[in-house]
Amino acid sequence: MATPDHTVVARPSVPSDGYPSNPLGRPFYLADTAGHPQQRRAAQLGGIAMAINAITCLLANSEAFRDAQANSVSVEPGHWPLTATCTEGLFAGVFFLAQYAESLSLELDG
Protein backbone atom coordinates (compact mmCIF):
# COMPACT_ATOMS: atom_id res chain seq x y z
CA MET A 1 0.00 0.00 0.00
CA ALA A 2 1.32 3.43 -0.93
CA THR A 3 2.04 6.00 1.74
CA PRO A 4 1.33 9.67 1.07
CA ASP A 5 4.26 12.08 0.92
CA HIS A 6 3.31 15.20 2.89
CA THR A 7 6.71 16.86 2.54
CA VAL A 8 6.03 18.63 -0.76
CA VAL A 9 4.48 22.10 -0.64
CA ALA A 10 1.41 22.18 -2.90
CA ARG A 11 1.87 25.87 -3.67
CA PRO A 12 3.95 28.66 -2.22
CA SER A 13 2.35 30.57 0.64
CA VAL A 14 3.46 33.92 -0.81
CA PRO A 15 3.22 34.81 -4.49
CA SER A 16 6.54 34.70 -6.30
CA ASP A 17 6.54 38.48 -6.81
CA GLY A 18 6.62 39.00 -3.04
CA TYR A 19 3.35 40.92 -2.84
CA PRO A 20 0.33 39.55 -0.96
CA SER A 21 -2.75 38.93 -3.06
CA ASN A 22 -6.43 38.81 -2.25
CA PRO A 23 -8.85 35.95 -2.99
CA LEU A 24 -9.86 37.63 -6.26
CA GLY A 25 -6.30 37.36 -7.51
CA ARG A 26 -5.58 41.07 -7.54
CA PRO A 27 -2.34 41.97 -5.78
CA PHE A 28 -2.43 44.50 -3.00
CA TYR A 29 0.71 46.61 -3.16
CA LEU A 30 2.17 48.11 -0.04
CA ALA A 31 4.83 50.75 -0.17
CA ASP A 32 8.32 49.30 -0.24
CA THR A 33 8.90 49.11 3.51
CA ALA A 34 11.63 46.47 3.69
CA GLY A 35 13.75 47.23 6.73
CA HIS A 36 11.34 49.88 8.00
CA PRO A 37 8.96 48.22 10.48
CA GLN A 38 7.25 51.48 11.51
CA GLN A 39 6.51 52.37 7.88
CA ARG A 40 5.19 48.82 7.29
CA ARG A 41 2.86 49.11 10.31
CA ALA A 42 1.66 52.51 9.11
CA ALA A 43 0.97 51.05 5.64
CA GLN A 44 -0.87 48.13 7.27
CA LEU A 45 -2.98 50.55 9.30
CA GLY A 46 -3.83 52.45 6.12
CA GLY A 47 -4.87 49.21 4.41
CA ILE A 48 -6.99 48.18 7.39
CA ALA A 49 -8.69 51.59 7.39
CA MET A 50 -9.47 51.18 3.66
CA ALA A 51 -10.91 47.70 4.29
CA ILE A 52 -13.06 48.87 7.20
CA ASN A 53 -14.36 51.78 5.10
CA ALA A 54 -15.20 49.51 2.14
CA ILE A 55 -16.98 46.96 4.33
CA THR A 56 -18.92 49.70 6.12
CA CYS A 57 -20.04 51.09 2.75
CA LEU A 58 -21.25 47.63 1.68
CA LEU A 59 -23.22 47.28 4.90
CA ALA A 60 -24.73 50.76 4.55
CA ASN A 61 -25.65 50.07 0.91
CA SER A 62 -27.34 46.82 1.89
CA GLU A 63 -29.28 48.46 4.72
CA ALA A 64 -30.38 51.35 2.49
CA PHE A 65 -31.64 48.83 -0.08
CA ARG A 66 -33.55 46.95 2.65
CA ASP A 67 -35.14 50.19 3.91
CA ALA A 68 -36.12 51.27 0.39
CA GLN A 69 -37.54 47.83 -0.35
CA ALA A 70 -39.55 47.86 2.88
CA ASN A 71 -40.99 51.29 1.97
CA SER A 72 -41.73 50.29 -1.66
CA VAL A 73 -39.27 52.83 -3.03
CA SER A 74 -37.56 52.06 -6.34
CA VAL A 75 -33.86 51.31 -6.02
CA GLU A 76 -31.11 52.00 -8.53
CA PRO A 77 -29.52 49.00 -10.23
CA GLY A 78 -26.40 47.78 -8.49
CA HIS A 79 -27.86 47.93 -5.01
CA TRP A 80 -28.70 44.70 -3.25
CA PRO A 81 -29.42 43.38 0.21
CA LEU A 82 -26.78 41.11 1.70
CA THR A 83 -27.83 37.85 3.31
CA ALA A 84 -27.99 37.75 7.11
CA THR A 85 -24.97 35.44 7.22
CA CYS A 86 -22.93 37.72 4.98
CA THR A 87 -23.95 40.79 6.99
CA GLU A 88 -22.94 39.17 10.28
CA GLY A 89 -19.65 38.05 8.73
CA LEU A 90 -18.89 41.56 7.56
CA PHE A 91 -19.70 43.02 11.00
CA ALA A 92 -17.35 40.42 12.51
CA GLY A 93 -14.69 41.39 9.96
CA VAL A 94 -14.97 45.07 10.88
CA PHE A 95 -14.74 44.19 14.59
CA PHE A 96 -11.61 42.05 14.21
CA LEU A 97 -9.97 44.44 11.77
CA ALA A 98 -10.51 47.27 14.25
CA GLN A 99 -8.97 45.18 17.04
CA TYR A 100 -5.98 44.35 14.85
CA ALA A 101 -5.56 47.99 13.85
CA GLU A 102 -5.60 48.98 17.52
CA SER A 103 -2.88 46.45 18.36
CA LEU A 104 -0.77 47.69 15.42
CA SER A 105 -1.18 51.31 16.47
CA LEU A 106 -0.07 50.45 20.00
CA GLU A 107 3.07 48.87 18.52
CA LEU A 108 3.60 51.96 16.37
CA ASP A 109 3.28 54.25 19.38
CA GLY A 110 5.54 52.06 21.51
Secondary structure, DSSP 8 states (H G I E B T S, - for coil): -------S-SS-SS-TTS--B-TTS-B------TT-HHHHHHHHHHHHHHHHHHHHHHHHHHHHHHHHHHTT----TT-----HHHHHHHHHHHHHHHHHHHHHHHHHH-
